[in-house]
Amino acid sequence: MMTKDISVKVKKIVAKVLEIPVDKVLDNSSQKTIQNWDSLAHLNLVMELEKEFDIAFDTQEVFTMETVEEICKLVKKHLP
Amino acid sequence: MRLLPGPRPGLWVSCLTAMEKKIKIALVSSFTADLLPQLISKKLEDFEIHLDWYIAPFDQMSSEVKLVDSPCKKFAPAIILLLFLPEDFLNRKESTLSLIRQYSQNFPKATILVTNAYLLQPQQLDFCKINNPKSVYYQIDAINQELVKLIMKLDNVHLLNFSNLQSQFDPRLYYLAKIPFSREGLEKIASLLTASIQAVLGKRKKCLVLDLDNVLWGGILAEDGAEHLKLNVDGEGKAFYDFQNLILELYHSGIILAICSKNDKQLALKAIKKLPYMILREDKFAAIRINWLDKAQNIKSIAQELNLGLDSFVFLDDTSFERSAVKKLLPEVVVPEMPKDFSFYPSFLAKLPFFDSLSLSEEDTKRGELYLQERKRNELKANAVSFEDFLRSLNIEVIVKKIDKWSFPRVAQLTQKTNQFNLSLNRYQEVEVLQMADDKKTSVFSVSAKDDLGDAGIIGVAIIKLNNTEGFLDTFLMSCRVLGRGIEEAFMYEIANLVKKSGAEKIKARYNPTDKNLMVKTFLKKAGFTELNGYFWLDLKRIPTPPSWIKIKNK
């Protein structure tokens, strides 16, 4: 999967889980910039990403991923 | 406190017209279960059930029940989900059991669903450990036995089986956020809770309509011949045998069975009679349609014959053409997709969320027989000279009784399930019925009926609230099965006399009209009621005489 494709898919998932328009999801979006993105939504997002990409993050990564860009990098790392 | 958004406006309007209200439900959990409400609400909206959630904050399990005006108490939920972790049972069993008892006492009006004791972390599997009292396996078993004993004593508490969720344990989410279950596990729990909530609300389906070829047996009767059909106690035919056994279990729990199959009737009936391992013989089916008519038409006529609404039907067929035709023509009927591989039939049936029930009444266990008697009654009717002669020949006896500890589950069930002959459509849960029975101003009556062909059990309910010279008829309902034999008139006659004896002069009733219960209005007029100022009134000096062919007893 190309980096760009990953980014598009991740943004779609973020938008779906947080119930916001996809054009509001930017590379530097994070819990600080999007109000709906609380800790529970974050876990929901993690689970949705794992399901959609069929991957599993490490516990530490779930803590440290903050921006959409970082999430994309982690997804890429886990993809075969 | 965090309340989730309610259902979408469109759905809300449609459920208002269906006279349904939002159900208040509280989630109190010792793990992070905040993701569950959304999953459950979504599943239940498909069944037009709308929930209003209260989610207790983390670690408030005991304060919600101990504080006099805790947020949960102020919310006054109809259902409480009480979800525990394994350590709640393993490390502090006594306080957890006492907590369950306190919830039962402090929320007498709520139905409380509690997790059993289960395991999360994989254990070293050592068979010797199972009978070692110090092992976790042994303790969990012992705690569950104790839990069952406790819950048998608490009318409003029921157990949720979490025992099969160990494979869904997600240690990452658990250590990170105290969510013990994976996404898949949460979905599974949501399904379990969805089925349980439907059971609490009495939304159980009533009739299961079954195809024959490749559903009750493997293969096609007309092509393969009866001797080559797959239905056996071993080999691949055992899948169908097990499947039939599960259906038999549903039959014994009160689900009515019917056949709808495109087949040669004589041939199919012979196979049902003769196949050596056939479990569901002809006498287990309340209605049989084996013909070449379209299945939607057949199901409709079964519904008419059994006097049941189409929305209480589930239809199982292996052919997608038949399924989609029925789905399209009879949208009220539930038509689940069947697995392509018949090995999965038994587990598929076990997972269907339509047949759960919290407690079985005696009527449930006998229902199949009752419908068989009904089929015989119809045959008698065809031979009688006049309808009244026919009724007289049945020797019908009607027994009116104040409710007791044996009849209250059935009474609650009838208020929840009866849609057609139901005056007010007031729905009551078991605990509410018990409360009314304790109230001095309120009388709850049940009516049962029997005749020469059989005992129909409790088939009607009346609830009267006395107010000086006036008896307010809060509930008057009757199971459709027995309508049209004069039993409803006899019941009203007896109720009117009982109210009269307590000193009242008239009965006041409020008819709650829906598109299903029109027959009640017709009945009220026939039973001597007159309409005035939006109410129906019966002058107790003028109670119409009951049908002469019915013997009324009052206990």
Interface residues (C-beta under 8 A of the other chain):
Chain A: S39 L40 L43 N44 M47 E48 E50 K51 A56 F57 D58 T59 V62 F63
Chain B: T32 D34 L35 R172 L173 Y175 L176 A177 I179 S182 R183
